Amino acid sequence: MSEGIDYWAELRDSPSQAEVCFAVFVNVLELDAQGEPVNEKYAERRAATWLYQYCTGELPPGEAALEAWECELH
């Protein structure tokens, strides 16, 4: 999804945006009773969706819009 996007150029001068990208991953990630991730790839995809949208101004084709809870900083 992020192929061809120079995300480092977009984020290097804006660490708070990198923080939001990480927050999306952590907010979406679910753990089982042993603390093992059960949806790591989905959490990665949602974080990549946020990154794509931040860098291009639009959602990747076929991706659902991010919900407010996904982007919350705690």
C-alpha positions in Angstrom: 0.0 0.0 0.0 2.8 2.4 0.8 4.9 1.4 -2.2 6.1 4.5 -4.1 5.3 6.8 -1.2 8.3 8.5 0.4 6.7 8.3 3.9 10.0 9.2 5.6 10.1 12.5 3.9 6.6 13.2 5.0 7.1 12.1 8.7 10.7 13.1 9.5 9.8 16.7 10.3 6.5 15.8 12.1 7.1 13.3 14.8 3.6 13.8 16.2 2.3 12.3 12.9 4.5 9.3 13.4 3.0 9.0 16.8 -0.5 8.9 15.3 0.5 6.2 12.9 1.8 4.1 15.8 -1.3 4.8 17.8 -3.5 3.5 15.0 -1.5 0.2 15.1 -1.7 -0.1 18.9 -5.4 0.9 19.1 -6.5 -1.7 16.5 -4.2 -4.5 17.7 -6.0 -7.2 19.8 -4.2 -9.6 22.1 -5.4 -13.1 23.3 -5.4 -14.2 27.0 -1.7 -15.0 26.8 -0.8 -11.5 25.4 -0.2 -12.7 21.9 -1.5 -10.6 18.9 -4.4 -12.1 17.1 -4.8 -9.5 14.3 -1.4 -8.1 13.8 -1.7 -8.0 10.0 -5.0 -6.1 10.2 -3.5 -3.6 12.6 -0.6 -3.1 10.2 -3.0 -2.5 7.4 -5.0 0.1 9.3 -1.7 1.9 10.2 -0.7 1.8 6.5 -4.1 3.1 5.6 -3.5 6.1 7.9 0.0 6.6 6.5 -1.3 6.5 2.9 -4.1 8.9 3.6 -1.7 11.3 5.4 0.8 11.3 2.5 -1.7 11.4 -0.4 -4.7 13.1 1.0 -7.0 10.2 0.1 -7.8 6.7 1.2 -6.3 3.7 -0.5 -8.6 2.1 -3.0 -11.0 -0.3 -1.3 -10.1 0.7 2.3 -12.7 1.9 4.8 -12.3 5.3 6.4 -10.5 5.4 9.7 -12.7 5.8 12.7 -11.9 8.3 15.4 -11.1 5.7 18.0 -8.4 4.2 15.8 -6.5 7.5 15.8 -6.8 8.4 19.4 -3.7 9.1 21.4 -3.7 7.9 25.0 
